[in-house]
Amino acid sequence: AGHKVPQIAAQIAVTSYASYIQAGYKMEKWTPYVRYDSVQTDESQTSDPSYYQKDTTVGVGYKINDNVNARVEDHLIHGYGLAVAGGDMAAGTGKTDWNLMAAEVNFLF
């Protein structure tokens, strides 16, 4: 999946894009998977990690029952463009390579 937002006069001052690809394999209640996400918040700044973020994720999901799923994933991230775009961090102040572990439980009602 992916999207690209072109520059539109003053409303959007830069061209940005985001895409991802994911593959998994279901084995009874377990589903291991890998995913690669890529975001470029300003295509004129392709070498500045303040304006891109590339995320390689390895994870596993487990179906507890028909209504409850759990998953754990490890993200290996290069760049911090989403934190800058969201206003959580100033450009030029982030760590280029970082790691994030995430665990979640999903309920379906």
Buried (B, 14 or more C-beta within 10 A) or exposed (E): EEEEEEBEEEEEEBBBBBEEEEEBEEEEEEBEBBBEBBBBBBBEBEEBBBBBBBBBBEBBBBBEEEEEBEBEBEBEBBBBBBBBBEEEBEBEEBEEEEEEEEEEEEEEE
